[in-house]
Amino acid sequence: MPANTTDSSAPSDAKKPGRKKKGRRVRLLLLVLVLALVAGVGFGAYWSVSTVRASYPQTTGTITLEGLSGDVEVKRDAYGVPQLYADTDADLFRAQGFVHAQDRFWEMDVRRHMTAGRLSEMFGSGQVETDAFLRTLGWRKVAQEEYDKVLDGETKKNLQSYADGVNAYLKGKEGRDISVEYAALGLTNDYKPGEWTPVDSVAWLKAMAWDLRGNMQDEIDRSLLTSRLDQAQIRDLYPDYPYKTHQPIVDRGAVSPVTGKFDPDAAPSDTIGSQTAQGATEGLNTQLSALADTLDEIPALLGPNGNGIGSNSWVVSGEHTTTGKALLANDPHLAPMLPSLWYQMGLHCREVSKTCQYDTAGYTFSGMPGVVIGHNKDIAWGLTNLGADVTDLFLEKVSGDGYLYDNKVKPFVTREETIKVAGGKDRKITVRETNNGPLVSDRSKELDKVGQKAPVGNSAPDRADGYAVALKWTALQPGKSMDAVFAINRAKDFTTFRAAAKNFEVPSQNLIYADTEGNIGYQAPGTIPVRLKGDGTLPSPGWDPAYGWKKEPVPFDELPYEYNPERGYIVTANQAVIDQSKYPHLLTKDWGYGTRSQRINDLIAQKIKGGEKVSTDDMQKMQMDNTSEIAALLVPELLKINISDPSVREAQKLLEGWDYTQEPDSAAAAYFNGVWRNILKLAFGNKLPKELRVKGDCINVPPARNSGPVDQQHKLVRECGQRDGDSAQPDGGDRWFQVVRDIVKDQENEWWKAPSRGREEALENRDDLFARALEDARWELTAKLGKDISTWSWGRLHRLTLTNQTLGTEGPDLLKRALNRGPWNLGGGEAAVNATGWNAASGYEVVWVPSMRMVVNVGDWDKSRWINLTGASGHAFNAHYTDQTDKWANGELLDWSFGTEAVGESTVDTLTLKP
C-alpha cells in the first residue's frame, strides 16, 4: 500500500504561519523568470511552476505509511528541521527514511549510484571510467558482505526499517514527483529510480572512508617528486611534525608493558619507537600521474583529500565554563555542496525502553539511519578525521594471468562487472585482484605502463612494460562501523561510548565526548594496519613478502584515549594524536601540522590562565577565528623589503599595522594572501614536476627536463601543469607553513633561489624572492580587483559558490543557474580555525568549508546551538534550500531545541505518519 495523503494540506512553504507575502512573491517571481529562461532552450514545454513544486514535501496533516505500528509525529521548525517522535525503533527509523526521502531523495539516489559504480545508468557514457574505477574498488561488494556476514541483527533490522520508509515514500511516484532534477534528467533518458535497500545505506560509509582515506595522495606525490627532486629536497617539503610548538591531542600516556593496554596516565619510555616507521621503501618512483588523474575524476562527496582539509572539535569541562557544565564544539571541514552533506534531525522515543531505545538529535546523512554527530539525553560527541594511514600502494609484477610474489606466480582473483549505460551499450570490465588488493592501474591505458621509468634496486624483477599498481585499504575488508553508529546513539557513559567506538573501524575518526555527569573524554578508534616493513610514505614492492601488513591491526586497547585530563579540555583538529617517538605503533607520518589545533588550544588556555570562564558565546567566537599563522610569521619580514615601485609600495603599506585577521572586508588580508600564493609559486611551485602543478600553469624550464617546444631565443622549454586545481601543489596548507617556517631565517637557502627565465631576472636569496612576490601579487590583484587598492577586499577574492553536485556542474548553463547559489564573500582562510580553504596553486575560490557548526551545552541541551551550510531541503526554490547560508556565512548559530517542551515551542509544521 503506498503512502497515501489523507489531508490535502499544502507543502509547508506554500502557507507558512508568519511568512511574509512579499518574500513568497519574490521567490515565485524568481522561479517564473528562471523557467522563462529555461523555456528559451527548449525545456519550457516540460517544466512549469507546478513541475518544480510537485516534489515539495507535505509537512502538515496526515500521511498513511505502510508498516508502522503506531503514529509518528514529524515536527518541523521554521527552518524545516524535523524532530521525529515514535514508540518503537522500527517506527522511528522507518519514519527517518521517509523524511530523508521527502527532502533529499535525489541526493540519496546519486550517492548510491556512485558508491555502487552505477553513475552511467543515470548520466550516460561520460561516467563509464568513473564507474569502472569504483567497481574495481568494490565498495558495494564489501558493503554487501558487511550486511550479510558482519553486522549485528539489530542493526540490520534498523537498516531494513529505514529502507522500508524510503520505499514507502517512492511508491507510486514518477521521477518528476520526487525532484525537479528527475524532470530535467527525463529530457535525456528514461531513468526511473529503483527501490532503496539496506546495503545502499551501508555503502555510504565506504564513500566516507574513501574521502577520509589519509595519505594516499601524499604517497603518490612523493613518488612523482622523485622525477625532479632529490631525497633531501623531498624531505624539505614533508617536514617532521612540530611537536614542540603544536601539541598533539594526547599529551601523555603510553601502552603499559604490564597490561598491554593504553594507559592515559602512564609515562612513555624514551626508548619506545616505532620499528615500523624506520624502514621506508627506498628508490621506488612509479610515475603515478595517471593514477592521480584518475583520482581527480572520482566524486569527492566530502571534499578534496589532502593536508589542508580537516575538521575542528573541542570540549571544555564544566570547571572552566560559565555554565558549570561541559561545552562541546564541532565543525567538520568538507567540500561545499548543495544541498549540504548534513541533514539536521531529532530522533525521539516518546518513552525510552527496550523496544524504543533512542532519544538523540544532531547531524545525519541522508541515505543512512541514525545520528552521526550530536547528543542524546546523557552524552554529546563530535568527530574529526584522525588521518591514520590506512592505504598503501603496491607495485606488482604482472605475468600472464598472475603476479609475482615470493618468486612465484600467483593467479589473480578476478570478477566480471557489467556497466549499464543510459542511452548506450553495456560495457564489461574484468577486475583483477592480488593479495595486496585490486589492480587500480587496470582502469587506465596510461597506468598499464606505470613504473616504466621507476629506479628500483637489483632485487626488483625485470620491469618489461612496467609495474601494475594495487591498492591495499582497510575499508576493503568488511567491518562494523554501522553497528558503531547505533551504539554511540544509545551510549550512556564513557564506558559504553568506548565500547561503541571499538566498532568504528573505517573511517578512523577522532571521537570527543562529554556527559551530564561532568566527564569529558577522547578516543582514537579505527582499523589501523601494522606494516611488516616500510612506513607507508611510498609505494612498496608487492613481490617481496617482507612488505605487506600483519594479519591483525593495532589493537583497540592500545589506541590512545583520554578521560578527564588535568588541563580540563581536549582539542582535536587533525593534528598528531600522540608524539610518535613515544608510542609503539605507527599511525601515520602525514599528520596535519597542527596550526588550527594550536590556535584553539591557545585561545582556551588564555581564558583559563586569565581566570576567565569559557561561555557558549566564546565557543562560537572561536569557531569564527580567522587569524593567519603564516601571516604572523612572514609580514614582519615582508615589511623590511625595500620596494622602489610606488604602486607596489602602496600595496605593501596595507600590511603595516595589520592584525593578521582575515575578515571579508580586509584589503590587507587580500594582499597578503596574494603575496603568500606568489611566494609559494616562486620558491616551490615552479620547481615541481608538471604532474603536481595545476592545469594551465605553464613555465619555462631547461630543455633537459622536458621534450616540449623549445624557445629558441632563450633556450627554454614550455611546460604546463597537469593536476586538477583542488589537488595541485603547493596548496598552501599548513604543511607549507612548516616548510617555510623551517627555512625563513636562512636567507641563502636554495629554495629561495631561481634562475633567470626569459626576461625574468634570477632570484639570488630570500629577499629577492619576497620582493618579486610583493610585485607579482600587486599586479595579480590589480587584474582581479582593480588598480585602486581602497576597493580591495579579501571577500571579493575569496568567494563561495554552492553547486548542485550533479546537474549543477554538468548540466546546461541555464539549469546550473536554476540549481546553484552564490557567490558569498567570505573571511577566514587556509589553516585558520574558520577554515574556508583555498588552494594557493589554483586561486582564491573557496574549496572547502566548515560544513556545519555546533556548540552543545551538555546537560542543558535546549541552550545548544547549531547551523547548517545550506538548509534542510534538497529541492531547488524550496524555502529551506539555502535558508541557513547567510547566517552560516556571518558566523551565526540557531537555537537547537531538544526537550519535548522546547521542540513544541519551536514547531511550525506537524505531520502525522499513521499506520
C-alpha positions in Angstrom: 0.0 0.0 0.0 1.5 3.4 -0.9 2.0 6.3 1.4 -1.4 8.0 1.0 -2.3 11.6 1.7 -5.4 11.8 3.7 -5.3 15.5 4.2 -5.0 18.0 1.4 -2.7 20.3 3.3 -0.2 22.1 1.0 3.6 21.8 1.3 4.9 23.8 4.2 6.4 26.8 2.3 3.1 27.4 0.5 1.3 28.7 3.5 3.6 29.1 6.5 2.4 31.0 9.5 4.3 34.2 9.8 5.7 34.1 6.3 5.9 37.5 4.6 3.8 37.6 1.4 6.5 39.8 -0.2 9.2 37.1 0.3 6.9 34.5 -1.2 6.2 36.7 -4.2 9.9 37.3 -4.8 10.6 33.6 -4.8 7.8 32.8 -7.2 8.8 35.7 -9.4 12.3 34.3 -9.5 11.0 30.9 -10.3 8.9 32.2 -13.1 11.9 34.1 -14.6 14.1 31.1 -14.4 11.5 28.9 -16.0 11.1 31.5 -18.7 14.8 31.4 -19.4 14.8 27.6 -19.4 11.9 27.7 -21.9 14.2 29.6 -24.2 16.4 26.5 -24.6 13.6 24.0 -25.1 12.7 22.9 -21.6 9.8 25.2 -21.0 7.2 22.9 -22.6 8.2 20.2 -20.0 8.8 22.4 -16.9 6.4 24.7 -15.2 5.9 26.2 -11.7 3.8 23.2 -10.9 6.5 20.8 -12.0 9.0 22.4 -9.7 6.7 22.5 -6.8 5.3 19.0 -7.3 8.2 17.4 -5.5 8.0 19.6 -2.4 7.2 17.5 0.7 4.0 17.5 2.6 4.8 18.7 6.1 1.4 19.1 7.7 -1.7 16.9 8.0 -1.5 13.2 7.9 0.0 10.5 5.7 -0.6 6.8 5.8 2.7 4.9 6.0 2.7 1.2 5.4 4.4 -0.9 8.2 4.1 1.5 11.1 2.8 0.1 14.4 1.7 3.4 15.7 1.6 7.1 14.9 4.8 9.0 14.3 4.9 12.8 14.6 7.2 14.8 12.5 7.6 18.3 14.0 9.4 20.9 11.8 10.7 24.2 13.0 10.8 27.5 11.0 13.9 26.2 9.1 12.3 22.9 8.2 14.4 20.9 10.6 12.4 17.8 11.7 12.1 16.2 15.1 10.6 12.7 15.0 8.6 11.1 17.8 7.7 7.3 17.8 7.1 4.4 20.2 9.4 1.7 18.6 12.8 1.6 17.0 11.3 0.2 13.8 8.8 3.1 13.5 11.5 5.7 14.3 13.8 4.6 11.6 11.0 3.9 9.1 10.0 7.5 9.6 13.6 8.7 9.3 13.9 7.0 5.9 10.6 8.6 4.8 11.5 12.1 5.9 15.0 11.9 4.4 13.5 10.8 1.1 10.9 13.7 1.2 13.7 16.3 1.3 16.7 14.7 -0.2 16.0 11.6 -2.4 17.8 12.9 -5.5 20.9 13.3 -3.4 20.5 9.9 -1.9 19.9 8.3 -5.3 23.1 9.9 -6.8 25.1 8.8 -3.8 24.1 5.2 -4.0 24.8 5.1 -7.7 28.2 6.5 -7.1 29.0 4.0 -4.3 27.9 1.1 -6.5 29.7 2.3 -9.6 26.4 2.9 -11.5 26.5 6.6 -12.3 26.4 5.7 -16.0 22.8 4.4 -15.5 21.8 7.9 -14.7 24.1 10.2 -16.6 25.4 8.2 -19.6 28.7 7.2 -21.1 30.7 10.1 -19.6 30.7 8.3 -16.3 31.9 4.9 -17.5 35.5 5.4 -16.5 34.5 6.6 -13.1 32.1 3.6 -12.7 34.9 1.2 -13.8 37.3 2.6 -11.1 34.6 2.4 -8.4 33.7 -1.2 -9.5 37.4 -2.0 -9.2 37.5 -0.7 -5.7 34.3 -2.8 -5.0 32.6 -0.6 -2.3 29.2 -2.1 -3.0 30.6 -5.6 -2.9 32.2 -5.0 0.5 29.0 -3.3 1.9 27.0 -6.4 0.8 29.5 -8.7 2.7 29.1 -6.5 5.8 25.4 -6.7 5.7 25.3 -10.4 5.0 28.1 -11.6 7.4 29.2 -9.0 9.9 26.6 -6.5 11.1 24.5 -7.1 14.2 21.0 -8.4 13.8 19.5 -5.3 15.5 21.5 -3.0 13.1 20.1 -4.9 10.1 16.6 -4.5 11.4 17.1 -0.8 11.7 18.6 -0.6 8.2 15.6 -2.5 6.8 13.1 -0.3 8.6 14.9 2.8 7.2 14.8 1.3 3.6 11.1 0.5 4.0 10.4 4.1 4.9 12.3 5.4 1.8 10.4 2.9 -0.4 7.1 3.9 1.1 7.8 7.5 0.0 8.8 6.4 -3.5 5.9 4.1 -4.1 3.6 5.3 -6.8 5.6 8.4 -7.7 7.1 9.4 -11.0 10.5 10.9 -11.1 9.2 14.5 -11.5 7.1 14.0 -8.3 10.3 13.2 -6.4 12.7 16.0 -7.5 13.0 18.6 -10.3 16.3 17.1 -11.2 14.5 14.0 -12.4 12.3 16.2 -14.6 15.4 17.6 -16.2 17.0 14.1 -16.4 13.9 12.9 -18.2 14.7 15.1 -21.1 17.8 13.0 -21.9 16.9 9.4 -20.8 14.2 7.3 -19.3 15.9 6.6 -16.0 13.5 5.7 -13.1 14.7 5.4 -9.5 14.6 1.9 -8.1 13.8 0.7 -4.6 16.2 1.5 -1.7 18.0 -1.3 0.0 19.8 -1.6 3.4 23.1 -2.1 1.5 22.6 1.3 -0.1 23.0 2.8 3.3 26.0 0.7 4.4 27.8 1.5 1.1 27.7 5.2 2.0 30.2 4.6 4.8 32.7 3.4 2.1 32.4 6.7 0.3 33.0 8.5 3.6 36.0 6.3 4.2 37.4 7.0 0.7 37.3 10.7 1.1 39.0 10.4 4.5 41.5 7.8 3.5 44.6 9.5 4.8 47.9 10.0 2.9 47.3 8.2 -0.4 47.7 11.5 -2.3 50.9 12.3 -0.4 52.2 8.8 -1.3 51.6 9.4 -5.0 53.0 12.9 -4.8 56.3 11.8 -3.1 56.8 9.3 -5.8 56.2 11.9 -8.6 58.6 14.3 -6.9 61.5 11.9 -7.4 61.5 12.7 -11.1 62.7 16.2 -10.4 63.9 16.5 -6.8 66.4 14.5 -4.7 65.5 12.8 -1.4 66.8 15.7 0.7 64.6 18.2 -1.2 61.6 15.9 -0.8 62.2 15.7 2.9 62.3 19.5 3.0 58.7 19.5 1.5 57.5 16.9 4.0 59.0 18.2 7.3 58.6 16.3 10.6 55.6 17.2 12.8 56.4 20.2 15.1 55.6 18.5 18.4 57.4 21.3 20.4 55.1 24.1 19.1 51.9 22.3 18.1 50.8 19.9 20.9 49.2 16.6 19.9 45.7 15.6 21.1 47.0 13.3 23.8 49.9 14.9 25.6 50.8 12.0 27.9 50.1 8.3 28.3 51.6 5.1 26.9 50.9 1.4 26.2 51.6 -0.3 29.6 54.2 -3.0 29.5 52.2 -4.7 32.3 48.7 -4.7 30.9 49.4 -4.3 27.2 46.8 -1.6 27.1 47.0 2.2 26.5 47.1 4.0 29.9 46.4 7.8 29.8 48.4 8.3 33.0 51.5 6.2 32.1 54.8 7.8 31.4 56.2 6.8 27.9 59.6 5.2 27.8 62.2 7.2 25.9 63.3 4.0 24.3 60.0 3.3 22.7 60.0 3.9 18.9 58.0 2.5 16.1 60.1 -0.1 14.3 57.6 0.0 11.5 58.4 3.6 10.9 62.1 3.1 10.3 62.1 1.0 7.1 60.8 3.4 4.5 60.7 2.0 1.0 63.7 3.3 -0.9 64.2 4.2 -4.6 60.7 3.5 -5.9 59.4 6.1 -8.4 56.2 4.8 -10.0 55.3 7.7 -12.2 51.8 7.7 -10.8 50.5 10.8 -12.6 47.8 8.7 -14.4 46.5 7.4 -11.1 46.5 10.9 -9.7 44.4 12.0 -12.7 42.0 9.1 -12.2 41.6 10.0 -8.5 40.7 13.6 -9.5 37.7 12.2 -11.5 36.2 10.2 -8.6 33.4 12.3 -7.0 34.7 13.6 -3.6 31.5 13.7 -1.5 33.3 15.0 1.5 35.9 17.2 -0.1 39.4 17.4 -1.6 41.7 14.9 0.0 44.8 16.5 1.4 46.6 18.1 4.3 44.5 21.3 4.1 41.1 19.7 4.7 40.1 18.6 8.1 37.8 19.5 11.0 37.7 21.1 14.4 36.3 19.8 17.6 37.0 20.6 21.2 35.4 20.1 24.6 35.9 22.2 27.8 35.0 20.7 31.2 32.4 22.4 33.5 35.1 23.6 35.9 36.2 26.1 33.2 32.8 27.1 31.8 30.3 29.8 32.7 27.5 27.1 32.7 29.3 24.8 35.2 28.8 22.0 32.7 30.9 20.9 29.7 30.7 22.7 26.4 31.5 20.8 23.2 32.0 22.3 19.7 32.4 20.6 16.3 32.7 21.9 12.7 33.8 19.4 10.1 35.5 20.9 7.0 34.2 19.4 3.8 33.5 20.3 0.2 30.8 23.0 -0.2 27.9 21.4 -1.9 24.2 22.0 -2.5 22.4 20.6 -0.6 24.8 20.3 2.3 26.1 16.9 3.2 24.4 17.2 6.6 20.8 16.9 7.5 19.7 18.1 10.9 17.2 15.9 12.7 16.0 14.7 16.1 15.1 11.0 16.7 13.0 10.7 19.9 11.3 7.7 21.5 8.3 9.1 23.4 9.4 6.8 26.2 12.9 5.2 26.1 12.6 1.4 26.7 13.9 -1.9 25.4 11.6 -1.6 22.3 12.4 2.1 21.7 16.0 2.9 22.7 16.7 6.3 21.1 16.4 9.9 22.2 19.1 11.7 20.2 19.5 14.7 17.9 22.2 16.1 15.6 23.5 15.8 12.1 22.5 12.8 10.0 23.5 11.7 6.5 20.5 11.4 4.1 20.6 7.8 3.0 21.7 6.4 6.3 19.8 5.9 9.6 20.9 7.2 13.0 22.7 10.4 14.0 26.4 10.8 13.1 27.3 13.8 15.2 25.2 15.2 18.1 24.0 14.2 21.5 21.4 12.1 23.3 20.0 12.8 26.8 23.2 11.6 28.5 26.2 12.3 26.3 27.4 14.5 23.4 30.0 13.6 20.8 31.9 15.1 17.9 34.1 13.8 15.1 37.2 14.9 13.3 39.4 12.9 10.8 42.2 11.1 12.6 44.2 10.9 9.4 45.6 7.4 10.0 47.5 5.9 7.1 45.1 3.1 6.1 46.0 2.8 2.4 49.2 1.6 0.7 50.0 1.3 -3.0 51.9 -1.8 -4.1 53.9 -2.2 -7.3 53.0 -5.6 -8.9 55.0 -7.5 -11.5 52.3 -8.9 -13.8 53.0 -12.1 -15.7 50.2 -13.6 -17.9 47.2 -14.5 -15.7 49.1 -13.9 -12.5 51.5 -11.7 -10.5 54.9 -12.3 -8.9 55.0 -13.0 -5.2 57.9 -14.6 -3.3 59.5 -15.7 -6.5 56.3 -17.5 -7.6 53.5 -16.5 -10.0 50.2 -16.4 -8.2 46.8 -16.4 -10.1 44.7 -13.2 -10.0 41.3 -13.3 -8.3 39.0 -12.0 -11.0 35.4 -10.9 -11.3 33.4 -9.6 -14.3 31.4 -6.4 -14.0 28.8 -5.1 -16.4 28.3 -1.3 -16.5 24.9 -0.3 -17.8 24.9 3.0 -19.8 21.9 5.3 -20.2 21.4 5.7 -24.0 24.3 3.4 -24.9 25.6 -0.1 -24.9 26.6 -2.0 -21.8 30.3 -2.1 -21.0 32.1 -5.1 -19.5 35.2 -4.9 -17.4 37.4 -7.5 -15.6 38.6 -6.7 -12.2 41.9 -8.3 -11.2 43.0 -8.6 -7.6 46.3 -9.5 -5.9 47.0 -10.4 -2.3 47.5 -6.6 -1.9 44.2 -5.6 -3.3 42.6 -4.7 -6.7 44.8 -3.5 -9.6 43.8 0.1 -9.9 46.2 0.5 -12.8 43.9 -1.6 -14.9 41.5 1.3 -15.2 43.7 3.4 -17.4 45.8 2.8 -20.5 48.4 5.1 -19.2 48.6 3.1 -16.0 49.4 -0.1 -17.9 52.9 1.3 -18.1 53.1 2.7 -14.5 56.5 2.4 -13.1 58.2 2.2 -16.5 60.8 4.7 -15.5 61.0 3.9 -11.8 64.5 3.5 -10.4 64.5 0.2 -8.4 67.1 -1.9 -6.8 68.8 -5.0 -8.1 66.3 -7.2 -6.2 63.4 -5.9 -8.3 62.1 -8.1 -11.1 62.5 -7.1 -14.8 60.0 -4.3 -15.4 59.2 -5.2 -19.0 56.3 -2.8 -19.8 56.2 -1.5 -16.3 54.7 -2.5 -13.0 51.0 -2.6 -12.2 49.7 -0.9 -9.1 47.5 -2.5 -6.4 45.6 -0.7 -3.6 45.6 -2.1 -0.1 43.0 -0.4 2.0 41.3 -1.2 5.3 37.9 -0.3 4.0 38.0 -3.1 1.5 37.5 -5.6 4.4 34.0 -6.0 5.9 33.6 -4.1 9.2 31.2 -3.0 11.8 31.1 0.8 11.6 27.3 0.8 11.0 27.0 -1.1 14.4 29.0 1.7 16.0 26.7 4.5 14.7 23.7 3.0 16.5 25.7 2.1 19.6 27.0 5.6 20.0 23.5 7.0 19.7 22.5 4.8 22.7 25.6 5.3 24.8 25.1 6.5 28.3 28.6 7.0 29.7 32.3 6.8 28.7 32.4 3.0 29.1 29.6 2.4 26.7 30.9 5.1 24.4 34.3 3.5 24.2 32.7 0.1 23.6 30.7 1.6 20.7 33.8 3.3 19.3 35.6 -0.1 19.2 33.5 -0.9 16.1 34.0 2.4 14.4 36.6 0.8 12.1 36.6 2.9 9.0 37.0 5.8 8.5 39.3 6.3 11.5 38.0 9.3 13.4 38.9 11.3 16.5 36.0 11.0 18.8 35.4 13.6 21.6 33.0 13.1 24.4 31.2 14.9 27.3 28.4 13.7 29.6 25.9 15.1 32.0 27.9 13.8 35.0 30.7 16.3 34.2 33.1 14.0 32.4 35.0 14.7 29.2 37.0 12.3 27.0 38.7 11.4 23.8 39.1 8.1 21.9 41.1 7.3 18.8 39.3 4.3 17.1 39.8 2.6 13.8 41.3 -0.3 11.9 44.9 0.9 11.5 47.3 -1.5 9.8 50.6 -2.8 11.2 53.2 -2.9 8.4 55.8 -5.6 8.2 58.3 -3.2 6.6 58.1 0.3 5.3 56.3 3.3 6.6 53.6 3.8 4.0 55.0 7.0 2.6 56.0 5.5 -0.8 54.7 2.6 -2.9 56.0 -0.8 -1.8 57.3 -3.8 -3.8 54.3 -6.2 -4.0 56.5 -9.1 -5.0 58.5 -9.0 -1.7 56.9 -10.8 1.2 59.0 -8.7 3.6 56.4 -5.9 2.9 52.7 -6.0 3.4 50.6 -5.9 6.5 50.3 -8.1 9.6 47.0 -10.0 9.8 45.9 -8.1 12.9 45.7 -4.3 13.0 46.7 -2.1 16.0 44.7 -3.5 19.0 41.9 -1.2 20.1 43.1 -1.4 23.7 46.4 0.1 22.6 44.9 3.1 20.8 45.2 6.5 22.6 42.4 7.9 24.7 41.9 10.5 27.4 39.4 10.8 30.2 39.1 14.0 32.3 42.6 15.2 31.6 44.1 17.5 34.2 44.2 20.5 31.9 40.4 20.4 31.7 39.9 20.5 27.9 40.6 18.4 24.8 41.2 19.7 21.3 41.2 17.7 18.1 41.8 19.4 14.7 43.6 16.8 12.7 46.9 17.3 14.5 49.1 14.5 15.6 47.3 12.2 18.1 50.4 11.5 20.2 54.1 12.0 20.0 55.1 9.2 17.6 58.5 8.8 19.1 56.9 7.8 22.4 54.3 5.5 21.0 54.9 1.9 19.7 52.6 1.9 16.7 52.9 3.9 13.5 49.5 5.7 13.0 50.8 7.9 10.1 53.7 10.0 9.1 51.4 12.5 7.4 49.5 14.4 10.1 48.0 17.7 9.6 50.6 20.1 11.0 48.5 21.5 13.9 48.0 25.1 13.0 44.3 25.1 13.8 44.6 22.9 16.8 47.3 25.0 18.4 45.3 28.2 17.8 42.3 26.6 19.6 44.5 25.3 22.4 46.0 28.8 22.8 42.6 30.5 22.9 41.2 28.2 25.6 44.4 28.3 27.6 44.5 32.1 27.6 41.0 32.2 29.0 41.7 29.7 31.8 45.1 31.2 32.7 43.5 34.6 32.8 41.0 33.3 35.4 38.1 33.6 33.0 35.4 31.0 32.3 34.5 29.9 28.7 31.0 30.7 27.6 28.8 29.4 24.7 29.5 32.7 23.0 33.2 32.2 23.4 33.0 28.8 21.8 31.0 30.3 18.9 33.5 33.1 18.6 36.4 30.7 18.5 34.8 28.8 15.6 35.0 32.1 13.6 38.6 32.9 14.5 40.3 33.7 11.2 43.8 34.6 12.3 46.6 33.7 9.9 49.6 32.0 11.5 51.7 32.3 8.3 50.9 36.0 8.1 52.2 36.5 11.7 55.4 34.8 10.6 56.0 36.5 7.2 54.6 40.0 7.5 57.4 41.4 9.7 59.9 40.2 7.1 57.9 41.4 4.1 57.7 44.9 5.7 61.5 45.0 5.7 61.8 44.7 2.0 62.8 47.9 0.2 60.3 48.5 -2.6 61.0 51.3 -5.1 57.9 50.9 -7.3 55.3 53.3 -5.8 52.4 51.1 -6.8 53.9 48.1 -5.1 54.9 50.1 -2.1 51.3 51.4 -1.8 50.2 47.8 -1.6 53.0 46.9 0.8 51.7 49.6 3.2 48.5 47.7 3.6 50.4 45.2 5.8 51.5 47.9 8.2 49.6 47.6 11.5 47.5 44.6 10.2 46.5 42.3 13.0 46.6 39.2 10.7 42.9 38.6 10.9 41.3 37.6 7.6 38.0 39.5 7.6 36.0 39.5 4.4 36.4 43.3 4.1 40.1 43.3 4.7 42.4 44.7 1.9 45.5 43.6 3.9 44.3 40.0 4.0 43.6 40.1 0.3 47.1 41.4 -0.5 48.9 39.1 2.0 47.3 36.0 0.6 48.2 37.1 -2.9 51.8 37.5 -1.7 51.7 34.1 0.0 50.4 32.5 -3.1 53.3 34.0 -5.2 55.9 33.1 -2.6 54.8 29.5 -2.9 54.9 29.6 -6.7 58.3 31.2 -6.9 60.0 29.2 -4.2 58.4 25.8 -4.8 55.7 25.6 -7.4 57.9 26.4 -10.4 60.3 23.6 -9.3 57.8 20.8 -9.0 57.1 18.3 -11.8 54.2 19.1 -14.2 52.2 16.2 -12.7 51.8 18.2 -9.5 51.3 21.7 -10.9 47.8 23.0 -11.7 46.5 22.7 -15.2 47.2 25.8 -17.3 50.2 26.8 -15.1 52.9 26.9 -17.8 56.5 27.8 -17.1 59.8 27.8 -19.0 62.3 25.1 -17.9 65.6 23.9 -19.2 65.3 21.6 -22.3 66.8 18.6 -20.5 63.8 18.4 -18.2 61.2 18.3 -20.9 60.7 17.4 -24.6 58.3 20.2 -25.4 58.8 23.0 -28.0 62.0 25.0 -27.3 62.0 28.8 -27.0 65.0 29.3 -29.4 65.8 32.8 -28.1 66.2 31.8 -24.5 66.8 28.0 -25.0 63.9 27.1 -22.7 61.0 24.6 -22.9 57.4 25.5 -22.3 56.0 23.0 -19.7 52.4 23.1 -18.5 50.9 21.6 -15.3 48.5 18.6 -15.4 46.9 18.5 -11.9 43.3 19.3 -11.0 43.0 22.6 -9.2 41.7 21.1 -5.9 44.7 18.7 -5.5 47.5 20.7 -7.2 50.7 21.7 -5.3 51.8 23.8 -3.5 48.3 24.1 -2.0 49.3 26.5 0.8 48.1 24.3 3.7 49.9 24.2 7.0 52.4 21.6 5.7 53.7 24.5 3.6 53.5 26.8 6.7 56.0 24.4 8.3 58.2 24.2 5.1 58.6 27.9 5.1 59.0 28.2 8.9 61.9 25.8 8.7 63.8 28.0 6.2 62.6 31.6 6.6 65.6 32.7 8.6 68.0 31.1 6.1 68.4 34.0 3.6 70.6 31.9 1.2 68.6 28.6 1.3 68.5 27.1 -2.2 64.6 27.1 -2.2 64.7 30.9 -2.3 66.8 30.9 -5.5 65.6 30.7 -9.0 67.4 31.0 -12.3 66.7 33.7 -14.9 64.0 32.6 -17.3 63.5 34.7 -20.3 63.0 38.3 -19.3 62.8 37.5 -15.6 65.9 38.2 -13.5 67.4 35.5 -11.4 66.5 35.4 -7.7 69.6 35.1 -5.5 68.1 35.0 -2.0 65.0 35.2 0.2 64.6 39.0 0.0 64.9 38.9 -3.8 62.1 36.3 -3.9 59.9 38.2 -1.4 60.3 41.4 -3.4 59.2 39.6 -6.6 56.2 38.1 -4.7 55.2 41.5 -3.5 55.4 42.8 -7.0 53.6 39.9 -8.7 50.8 40.0 -6.1 50.3 43.7 -6.7 49.7 43.2 -10.4 47.7 39.9 -9.9 45.3 41.6 -7.6 45.1 44.7 -9.8 43.9 42.5 -12.6 41.3 40.8 -10.3 40.2 43.7 -8.1 41.2 46.9 -9.8 44.1 49.4 -9.6 42.5 51.3 -6.6 43.6 49.4 -3.5 41.0 51.1 -1.4 38.4 48.9 -3.2 40.3 45.7 -2.4 38.8 43.1 0.0 39.6 39.5 0.9 36.0 38.5 0.4 35.9 39.7 -3.2 38.8 37.2 -3.9 37.7 34.5 -1.5 34.2 33.6 -2.7 31.9 30.6 -2.1 29.6 29.3 -4.7 27.2 26.5 -3.7 26.9 24.0 -6.6 24.4 21.2 -7.1 26.7 18.2 -7.3 25.3 16.7 -10.5 23.2 18.8 -12.9 24.7 21.9 -11.3 28.1 21.0 -12.5 27.4 19.2 -15.7 24.0 20.5 -16.9 23.2 23.4 -19.3 24.2 26.8 -18.1 20.6 27.9 -17.5 20.0 24.8 -15.5 23.1 25.5 -13.4 21.8 29.0 -12.7 18.5 27.5 -11.5 20.1 24.9 -9.2 23.2 26.7 -7.9 23.5 29.6 -5.4 26.0 32.3 -4.6 28.6 33.6 -4.5 29.2 34.7 -0.9 32.2 36.8 0.0 33.9 35.0 3.0 36.5 35.7 5.6 38.7 33.0 7.1 41.2 31.0 5.1 43.6 28.2 4.8 44.5 26.6 8.1 42.6 29.2 10.1 40.1 27.9 12.7 37.4 29.4 10.4 38.7 27.1 7.7 37.3 28.4 4.5 40.0 26.6 2.5 41.5 27.6 -0.8 44.2 26.0 -3.0 47.1 28.5 -3.5 48.2 26.7 -6.6 45.0 27.4 -8.4 43.4 30.5 -7.0 41.4 32.0 -4.2 38.0 30.5 -4.5 36.7 28.6 -1.5 37.1 24.8 -2.0 36.2 23.5 1.5 34.3 25.0 4.4 33.0 24.3 7.9 30.1 22.2 6.6 28.2 22.8 9.8 28.9 24.2 13.2 27.5 23.3 16.6 28.1 24.2 20.2 26.5 21.8 22.7 25.6 22.8 26.2 25.9 19.4 27.8 23.0 18.7 30.2 21.2 21.9 29.3 20.5 20.7 25.9 18.0 23.4 24.9 20.6 26.0 25.1 22.7 24.3 22.5 23.2 26.0 19.1 23.7 24.7 15.6 23.8 25.8 11.9 24.0 24.0 8.5 25.8 25.2 5.4 22.6 25.3 3.3 19.2 24.1 4.5 17.1 21.1 5.2 15.7 20.8 1.7 17.3 19.5 -1.4 14.5 20.9 -3.6 15.5 24.0 -5.7 13.4 27.1 -4.8 12.0 25.5 -1.6 12.1 27.9 1.3 14.6 25.7 3.1 17.0 25.2 0.1 19.6 27.7 1.4 17.8 29.5 4.3 20.7 28.9 6.7 23.5 30.0 4.5 23.5 33.7 5.1 23.6 33.1 8.9 26.3 30.5 8.4 28.4 33.0 6.4 28.1 35.5 9.2 29.0 33.1 11.9 25.6 32.9 13.5 24.1 29.8 15.1 20.4 28.9 15.5 18.8 27.7 18.7 18.7 23.9 18.9 15.6 22.6 20.6 15.8 19.1 22.1 13.4 18.7 25.0 9.7 18.0 24.3 8.6 21.4 25.6 11.3 23.3 23.7 10.6 21.4 20.4 6.9 22.1 20.9 7.5 25.9 21.2 9.7 25.9 18.1 7.4 23.7 15.9 5.8 25.4 12.9 4.6 22.4 11.0 3.4 19.0 12.3 3.0 15.9 10.1 1.5 12.7 11.5 2.5 9.5 9.9 -0.2 6.9 10.6 -0.2 3.1 10.2 
